[in-house]
Amino acid sequence: MKSAAFTHHSPKTLQEALVLLGQCENAKVLAGGQSLMPMMNYRLVGVDHLIDINGIDELNSITQGTGFIEFGSMVRQYTIAQSDLIRERLPLMNEAIHYVGHMQTRNRGTLGGSLCHFDPSAEMALVAYSYDAQLVVRNARGSRILSMSDFGRNFMTTALESDDLLVAVRMTLWPKDHGYSFVEFARRHGDFAIVSVATLMTLGPQGLIDRVSIHLGGVGATPQKLPNVEQELLGQKPSHDLFVKVAGVLSSLDALSDKLYPSWYRARLAQSLVVRSLALAHERCSTSDLVKHH
C-alpha cells in the first residue's frame, strides 16, 4: 500500500517553513520520516501537504550554552551518537541513542522528529525528560519555550499547534562525572522498548545520594517520573538492598496493558530494571565528585 496523494513542499529557510505551516491545512512536517512515512504508506496518517524541512540548514546544529546544550531539531541521531561533546556532557543521551532503531534508521532519524512523534517507548523522549529539556517552538506569529513536562500531553500527542514547528531542544547539564544509566528491555535489539529506565545520580561528601532522577518509558502514555522513589533515595548510602527496597513500590505500578504484555508484566520489568539502572548509575558516579564537595 502507498500513501494517498499529497502536495510536497521543500522550504529552504525557517521563515518559509513557518509561512507554509500557517497557510496549509492538514499539513505534516517531514523531518527524518522514519515513523511518518511508514504510517502514511499504511494510510494510518493522511495529509494534504507535506512540508519537508530537510533543506533548512539552520536547524542542524549542536551548540553548548551556559548550563545546557542546544540541538537544532533536525540534528540526526547518527550525529548525536558520534559527538564527543554529547559523550562527555550528556552521557545518558549517548548511551540511549544506541538503542534507537538501527544504524540505518539513525542515519535519517532526527531528535526533533522523535520528540514530536512522542511514542511512549521512545528513548529520546525519556532522555529529554531526564535532562529537564526546554523546547523552542516557533510559528509565524512568534516563539515560545515549553518544558518537556508540558510538551507531552498524551499518547503520541504533544502541545504543538497545527502551525507550530519545534526548532530547538535545550538539554540541561548535570555536573561533570555524574552517574547515569539507560537500560531497556525489548524482544530484539532495535525493537520498541517494552520498558525502559533512565537514571541520573550524584553523590555528596560522605558518598550519600544528594541528587537523583529516575524516569520510566513504555509504562504509560507519557514517560513517568518517580518522585517518591527519588525522595526515598536522597541522603541514603547506595546499596543493592536499598535499590531493591525503593523499587518494591513498582510491583503495584498501574502500567500499560496490551494483548502481548499485560500490566503486571510491565510492572515487574520496571521493578527489575530500576534496580539495575540505579546500581549502574551509582557505579558510574565518579569519586572525583566526592573530592570536589570537600
C-alpha positions as CSV (number, residue, x, y, z in Angstrom):
1,M,0.0,0.0,0.0
2,K,1.2,3.5,-0.7
3,S,0.1,6.9,0.8
4,A,-2.8,8.9,-0.5
5,A,-1.9,11.9,-2.8
6,F,-0.4,15.0,-1.2
7,T,1.5,18.1,-2.1
8,H,5.2,18.2,-1.3
9,H,6.8,21.5,-0.1
10,S,10.5,21.9,0.3
11,P,11.2,25.2,2.1
12,K,14.9,26.4,2.3
13,T,14.5,28.8,5.2
14,L,12.9,28.6,8.6
15,Q,10.7,31.6,7.8
16,E,9.4,29.9,4.6
17,A,8.5,26.8,6.5
18,L,6.6,28.8,9.2
19,V,4.6,30.6,6.5
20,L,3.7,27.3,4.9
21,L,2.6,25.8,8.2
22,G,0.4,28.8,8.8
23,Q,-1.2,28.6,5.3
24,C,-1.6,24.9,4.6
25,E,-4.4,22.9,6.0
26,N,-4.0,19.3,7.1
27,A,-0.2,19.6,6.9
28,K,2.6,17.4,8.4
29,V,6.2,18.2,8.8
30,L,8.7,15.8,7.4
31,A,12.0,15.5,9.3
32,G,13.7,12.1,9.2
33,G,10.5,10.4,8.2
34,Q,11.3,7.1,9.9
35,S,7.9,6.9,11.6
36,L,5.8,9.3,9.5
37,M,6.4,7.7,6.1
38,P,5.5,4.1,7.1
39,M,2.4,5.4,8.8
40,M,1.5,7.3,5.6
41,N,2.2,4.3,3.4
42,Y,-0.1,2.2,5.6
43,R,-2.6,5.0,5.5
44,L,-2.7,5.3,9.2
45,V,-2.0,9.0,8.6
46,G,-3.3,11.1,5.7
47,V,-2.1,14.6,4.8
48,D,-2.8,17.1,2.1
49,H,0.5,18.9,2.5
50,L,3.9,17.5,3.4
51,I,6.4,20.2,4.5
52,D,9.9,18.8,4.1
53,I,12.3,20.7,6.4
54,N,15.4,18.7,5.4
55,G,16.8,21.6,3.4
56,I,16.8,24.1,6.3
57,D,20.5,24.2,7.4
58,E,19.9,26.4,10.5
59,L,18.0,23.6,12.2
60,N,21.0,21.3,12.1
61,S,23.5,22.4,14.7
62,I,24.7,21.4,18.2
63,T,25.9,24.3,20.5
64,Q,26.9,24.5,24.1
65,G,25.4,27.3,26.2
66,T,25.7,28.2,29.9
67,G,24.3,25.2,31.7
68,F,22.8,23.5,28.6
69,I,23.5,22.0,25.2
70,E,21.2,23.1,22.4
71,F,20.2,20.9,19.5
72,G,18.6,22.1,16.3
73,S,15.5,20.0,15.7
74,M,17.0,18.5,12.5
75,V,20.1,17.1,14.2
76,R,20.4,13.4,13.1
77,Q,20.5,10.7,15.6
78,Y,23.7,9.4,14.0
79,T,25.3,12.8,14.6
80,I,24.4,12.6,18.3
81,A,25.9,9.1,18.5
82,Q,29.2,10.3,17.0
83,S,29.5,13.5,19.1
84,D,32.4,13.7,21.6
85,L,30.6,16.7,23.3
86,I,27.5,14.6,23.9
87,R,29.5,11.6,25.1
88,E,31.3,13.9,27.7
89,R,28.5,16.1,28.9
90,L,25.2,14.2,28.2
91,P,26.4,10.6,28.7
92,L,22.9,9.3,29.3
93,M,21.9,10.6,25.9
94,N,24.9,9.0,24.3
95,E,24.0,5.6,25.9
96,A,20.3,5.8,24.9
97,I,20.9,6.8,21.3
98,H,22.3,3.4,20.5
99,Y,19.0,1.8,21.5
100,V,17.1,3.8,18.9
101,G,16.3,1.6,15.9
102,H,19.3,0.6,13.9
103,M,22.2,2.5,12.3
104,Q,20.3,2.7,9.0
105,T,17.4,4.5,10.7
106,R,19.6,6.6,12.9
107,N,21.3,8.0,9.7
108,R,18.0,9.7,8.8
109,G,16.1,9.9,12.1
110,T,16.2,13.3,13.9
111,L,16.0,14.4,17.5
112,G,13.1,16.8,16.8
113,G,11.2,14.2,14.8
114,S,11.4,11.6,17.6
115,L,10.2,14.1,20.2
116,C,7.3,15.3,18.1
117,H,6.2,11.8,17.2
118,F,6.1,11.2,21.0
119,D,5.9,7.4,21.1
120,P,5.6,6.3,24.8
121,S,8.6,3.9,24.2
122,A,10.8,6.4,22.5
123,E,14.3,6.7,24.0
124,M,14.9,10.3,23.2
125,A,11.7,11.5,24.9
126,L,12.9,9.7,28.1
127,V,16.3,11.4,27.8
128,A,14.6,14.8,27.3
129,Y,12.6,14.3,30.5
130,S,15.7,13.2,32.4
131,Y,17.7,16.3,31.4
132,D,14.7,18.7,32.0
133,A,14.7,19.7,28.4
134,Q,13.4,23.1,27.2
135,L,11.9,23.1,23.7
136,V,11.9,26.1,21.5
137,V,8.7,26.3,19.4
138,R,8.0,28.8,16.6
139,N,5.2,29.8,14.3
140,A,4.6,32.7,12.0
141,R,3.4,34.8,15.0
142,G,6.3,34.3,17.3
143,S,8.1,31.8,19.5
144,R,7.8,30.3,23.0
145,I,9.6,27.8,25.2
146,L,8.0,24.7,26.6
147,S,9.3,22.5,29.3
148,M,9.4,18.8,28.4
149,S,6.9,18.1,31.2
150,D,4.4,20.4,29.5
151,F,5.2,19.3,25.9
152,G,3.9,15.7,26.2
153,R,0.1,15.6,26.6
154,N,-0.9,12.0,26.0
155,F,-0.2,9.0,23.8
156,M,1.6,10.3,20.7
157,T,0.1,13.8,21.5
158,T,2.1,17.0,22.2
159,A,1.3,20.6,23.0
160,L,2.2,21.7,19.4
161,E,-0.5,23.5,17.5
162,S,-1.1,22.8,13.8
163,D,1.1,25.8,12.7
164,D,3.9,25.2,15.3
165,L,7.4,24.0,14.5
166,L,9.9,22.6,17.0
167,V,13.1,24.4,16.2
168,A,15.5,23.6,19.1
169,V,15.9,21.4,22.1
170,R,18.0,22.5,25.2
171,M,19.2,19.7,27.4
172,T,20.1,20.9,31.0
173,L,23.6,19.8,32.0
174,W,24.3,17.9,35.2
175,P,27.7,18.2,37.0
176,K,30.6,16.5,35.2
177,D,31.2,12.9,36.2
178,H,27.6,12.4,37.4
179,G,26.4,8.8,37.4
180,Y,24.0,7.8,34.7
181,S,22.3,4.7,33.3
182,F,19.9,3.9,30.4
183,V,18.6,0.4,30.3
184,E,15.7,-1.1,28.5
185,F,14.1,-4.5,27.7
186,A,12.9,-5.3,24.1
187,R,12.3,-8.6,22.3
188,R,15.2,-7.8,19.9
189,H,17.8,-5.0,19.7
190,G,16.2,-2.2,17.8
191,D,12.6,-3.1,18.6
192,F,10.4,-0.8,20.6
193,A,11.2,-1.0,24.3
194,I,8.7,-2.8,26.4
195,V,10.0,-0.9,29.4
196,S,13.0,1.5,29.7
197,V,14.6,3.3,32.6
198,A,16.8,6.4,32.6
199,T,18.7,7.3,35.8
200,L,20.9,10.2,36.8
201,M,22.7,10.4,40.2
202,T,25.3,12.5,42.1
203,L,26.9,11.7,45.5
204,G,27.7,14.0,48.4
205,P,30.8,14.2,50.5
206,Q,30.1,11.1,52.5
207,G,29.1,9.1,49.5
208,L,25.4,9.6,50.2
209,I,23.0,10.3,47.3
210,D,22.4,14.0,47.1
211,R,20.6,14.2,43.8
212,V,18.8,11.6,41.7
213,S,16.4,11.5,38.7
214,I,14.5,8.3,37.6
215,H,12.1,8.1,34.6
216,L,10.3,5.2,33.1
217,G,9.4,4.7,29.5
218,G,6.9,2.3,28.0
219,V,4.7,2.0,31.1
220,G,2.3,4.9,30.4
221,A,1.1,7.2,27.7
222,T,4.0,9.6,28.5
223,P,7.3,9.0,30.3
224,Q,6.8,8.6,34.1
225,K,8.9,10.3,36.8
226,L,9.3,8.5,40.1
227,P,9.3,11.3,42.7
228,N,8.5,9.1,45.7
229,V,11.3,6.7,44.9
230,E,13.7,9.6,44.3
231,Q,12.8,11.1,47.7
232,E,13.4,7.8,49.5
233,L,16.9,7.6,48.0
234,L,18.1,11.1,49.0
235,G,20.6,11.2,51.8
236,Q,21.0,7.4,51.7
237,K,24.1,5.2,51.4
238,P,23.8,3.5,48.0
239,S,23.5,-0.3,48.2
240,H,21.8,-3.2,46.4
241,D,19.4,-3.7,49.3
242,L,18.4,0.0,49.2
243,F,17.7,-0.1,45.5
244,V,15.6,-3.3,45.8
245,K,13.7,-1.8,48.7
246,V,12.8,1.5,46.9
247,A,11.9,-0.3,43.7
248,G,9.5,-2.5,45.6
249,V,6.7,0.1,45.2
250,L,6.7,-0.6,41.4
251,S,5.2,-4.0,41.9
252,S,1.8,-2.3,42.0
253,L,2.5,0.1,39.2
254,D,-0.5,0.8,37.0
255,A,1.3,0.2,33.7
256,L,0.0,0.0,30.2
257,S,-1.5,-3.3,29.1
258,D,-2.0,-4.8,25.7
259,K,-2.5,-8.3,24.2
260,L,1.2,-9.0,24.3
261,Y,2.3,-7.5,27.6
262,P,-0.1,-7.2,30.5
263,S,0.2,-4.5,33.1
264,W,1.7,-6.9,35.7
265,Y,4.4,-7.9,33.3
266,R,5.5,-4.3,32.6
267,A,5.4,-3.5,36.4
268,R,7.6,-6.5,37.1
269,L,10.0,-5.4,34.4
270,A,10.1,-1.8,35.7
271,Q,10.9,-3.0,39.2
272,S,13.8,-5.1,38.0
273,L,15.2,-2.5,35.5
274,V,15.1,0.3,38.1
275,V,17.3,-1.8,40.5
276,R,19.7,-2.5,37.6
277,S,19.7,1.2,36.5
278,L,20.3,2.6,40.0
279,A,23.2,0.2,40.5
280,L,24.8,1.1,37.3
281,A,24.3,4.9,37.8
282,H,25.9,4.5,41.3
283,E,28.8,2.6,39.9
284,R,29.5,5.4,37.4
285,C,29.4,8.2,40.0
286,S,32.9,9.4,39.9
287,T,34.9,9.5,43.1
288,S,36.2,12.9,41.8
289,D,32.8,14.3,42.7
290,L,33.3,13.4,46.3
291,V,36.6,15.2,46.4
292,K,35.1,18.3,44.8
293,H,32.5,18.5,47.6
294,H,35.1,18.8,50.4
